[in-house]
Amino acid sequence: MQVKFDGIDAVSIDLSEIYMDQTCGLCGNFDHDYTNDLSLAPFSSDQAETPIQLGNQMVAPANLDFNAICEPVPDDANESCDKLQSLSPLEYRSIVDTCEMLMGERFQRCHDTVRVQKFIDICKQSLCTCKIRGNTVCEACQSFSMYSRECARRGVTLSWRTKEMCRK
């Protein structure tokens, strides 16, 4: 097993195929069927409806000696940007334009290998949530990096960072 952390926000775990169908939890069950990765209990057929519901189910119990206790994330926290009234049309359009940079030339080599729409949607949700929570610095770089890492994992190396875009 190899665990990688980028020092900011991304963790990836690589497992040997010998562990296939022998895992469970937040990272799924490693059976290459992404439709069953929201299992609420180890090796259970009960599925969470959303990743937020799964994460709330997996929070460590309060009786463990941790420095902080995680508060459950509200079920509506994943409401799509276009349904929220908190953003102006201009703010929403800016988010869409930014995230759709993934459709651009710098990422094009990977489009046939990794479906880009999922990553655009993640990017939009991330930026929308960031803005609504009042954060002043919201970047798409995390989503761009996530797409690039998935491309690299599948054998497509991208050179997308520049001085102007996510600091090279």
C-alpha positions as CSV (number, residue, x, y, z in Angstrom):
1,M,0.0,0.0,0.0
2,Q,1.2,3.5,-0.8
3,V,-0.4,6.6,0.7
4,K,0.3,10.0,-0.8
5,F,-0.5,13.4,0.6
6,D,0.2,16.6,-1.4
7,G,0.6,18.6,1.8
8,I,-2.5,20.6,1.1
9,D,-5.7,18.8,0.5
10,A,-5.3,15.6,-1.5
11,V,-4.7,12.1,-0.3
12,S,-4.5,9.1,-2.6
13,I,-4.1,5.5,-1.7
14,D,-2.7,2.9,-4.1
15,L,-3.3,-0.8,-3.3
16,S,-2.1,-3.9,-4.9
17,E,-4.7,-5.9,-6.8
18,I,-4.3,-8.6,-4.1
19,Y,-6.5,-6.5,-1.9
20,M,-9.3,-6.4,-4.4
21,D,-12.8,-6.9,-2.7
22,Q,-11.1,-6.8,0.7
23,T,-11.5,-3.1,1.6
24,C,-14.3,-0.9,2.8
25,G,-14.9,2.6,4.1
26,L,-14.5,6.1,2.8
27,C,-12.3,5.0,-0.1
28,G,-14.8,2.4,-1.4
29,N,-14.5,-1.3,-1.6
30,F,-11.9,-1.7,-4.4
31,D,-14.0,-3.8,-6.8
32,H,-13.9,-1.3,-9.7
33,D,-17.6,-0.8,-9.4
34,Y,-18.0,2.9,-8.5
35,T,-21.8,2.5,-8.1
36,N,-21.4,0.7,-4.8
37,D,-18.8,2.8,-3.1
38,L,-21.1,4.6,-0.7
39,S,-21.6,1.5,1.6
40,L,-22.7,2.6,5.1
41,A,-21.2,-0.3,6.9
42,P,-18.3,-2.6,6.1
43,F,-19.3,-5.1,3.4
44,S,-23.0,-3.9,3.7
45,S,-25.4,-3.5,0.8
46,D,-26.9,-0.4,2.5
47,Q,-25.8,2.6,0.5
48,A,-25.7,6.2,1.5
49,E,-27.6,8.5,-0.9
50,T,-24.7,11.1,-1.0
51,P,-21.0,11.3,-0.2
52,I,-22.0,13.8,2.6
53,Q,-24.3,11.2,4.2
54,L,-21.4,8.6,4.0
55,G,-18.9,11.0,5.6
56,N,-21.3,11.9,8.4
57,Q,-21.7,8.1,9.1
58,M,-17.9,7.6,9.2
59,V,-17.1,10.4,11.8
60,A,-15.1,9.0,14.7
61,P,-17.2,8.6,17.9
62,A,-16.9,11.4,20.5
63,N,-15.6,9.0,23.1
64,L,-12.3,8.6,21.3
65,D,-9.5,10.9,22.5
66,F,-9.2,13.3,19.5
67,N,-8.4,17.0,19.8
68,A,-11.5,18.0,17.9
69,I,-14.9,16.5,17.2
70,C,-16.3,16.8,13.7
71,E,-19.7,18.3,13.4
72,P,-22.0,16.6,10.9
73,V,-22.1,18.3,7.5
74,P,-25.7,19.4,6.7
75,D,-27.4,17.3,4.0
76,D,-28.1,20.3,1.9
77,A,-24.4,21.3,1.8
78,N,-24.0,19.7,-1.6
79,E,-26.9,21.7,-3.1
80,S,-25.8,22.6,-6.6
81,C,-24.7,26.2,-7.2
82,D,-27.3,27.0,-9.7
83,K,-30.1,26.2,-7.2
84,L,-28.6,28.5,-4.5
85,Q,-29.7,32.1,-4.4
86,S,-26.7,33.2,-2.4
87,L,-24.6,33.9,-5.5
88,S,-25.3,36.6,-8.1
89,P,-25.6,35.5,-11.7
90,L,-22.3,37.1,-12.4
91,E,-20.6,35.2,-9.6
92,Y,-22.1,31.9,-10.8
93,R,-21.0,32.6,-14.4
94,S,-17.5,33.4,-13.2
95,I,-17.4,30.0,-11.4
96,V,-18.6,28.2,-14.5
97,D,-16.1,29.9,-16.8
98,T,-13.3,29.1,-14.4
99,C,-14.1,25.5,-14.0
100,E,-14.7,25.0,-17.7
101,M,-11.0,25.8,-18.2
102,L,-10.7,22.0,-17.8
103,M,-12.2,21.8,-21.3
104,G,-9.3,23.8,-22.6
105,E,-6.2,23.0,-24.6
106,R,-4.0,22.4,-21.6
107,F,-6.2,19.4,-20.5
108,Q,-7.4,18.2,-23.9
109,R,-4.9,15.4,-24.2
110,C,-6.7,13.6,-21.4
111,H,-10.3,14.1,-22.3
112,D,-10.5,10.7,-24.1
113,T,-9.0,8.9,-21.1
114,V,-10.7,10.7,-18.1
115,R,-14.3,12.1,-18.4
116,V,-13.9,15.8,-17.7
117,Q,-17.5,16.7,-16.8
118,K,-17.3,15.0,-13.4
119,F,-14.3,17.2,-12.5
120,I,-16.0,20.4,-13.8
121,D,-19.0,19.6,-11.6
122,I,-16.7,19.0,-8.6
123,C,-14.9,22.3,-9.3
124,K,-18.1,24.2,-9.6
125,Q,-19.4,22.8,-6.3
126,S,-16.1,23.5,-4.5
127,L,-15.9,27.1,-5.7
128,C,-19.6,27.7,-5.0
129,T,-19.4,26.3,-1.5
130,C,-16.2,28.3,-0.9
131,K,-17.9,31.6,-1.9
132,I,-21.1,30.9,0.0
133,R,-19.1,30.3,3.2
134,G,-17.5,33.7,2.8
135,N,-14.0,32.6,1.9
136,T,-12.2,35.3,0.0
137,V,-9.6,33.0,-1.7
138,C,-11.3,30.3,-3.7
139,E,-9.2,28.6,-6.4
140,A,-10.0,26.0,-9.0
141,C,-6.4,24.7,-8.7
142,Q,-7.4,21.9,-6.4
143,S,-9.9,20.6,-9.0
144,F,-7.5,21.0,-11.8
145,S,-4.8,19.1,-9.8
146,M,-7.3,16.4,-9.1
147,Y,-8.1,16.0,-12.8
148,S,-4.4,16.0,-13.7
149,R,-3.6,13.4,-11.0
150,E,-6.3,11.1,-12.4
151,C,-4.9,11.6,-15.9
152,A,-1.4,10.7,-14.7
153,R,-2.7,7.7,-12.8
154,R,-4.1,6.5,-16.2
155,G,-0.9,7.2,-18.1
156,V,-1.5,10.7,-19.5
157,T,0.8,13.4,-18.2
158,L,-0.3,17.0,-18.5
159,S,1.7,20.1,-18.3
160,W,-1.0,22.6,-17.4
161,R,0.4,24.9,-14.7
162,T,1.7,28.4,-15.7
163,K,2.7,31.5,-13.8
164,E,-0.8,32.8,-14.4
165,M,-2.7,29.6,-13.7
166,C,-2.0,27.8,-10.4
167,R,1.6,29.0,-10.2
168,K,4.1,26.8,-11.9
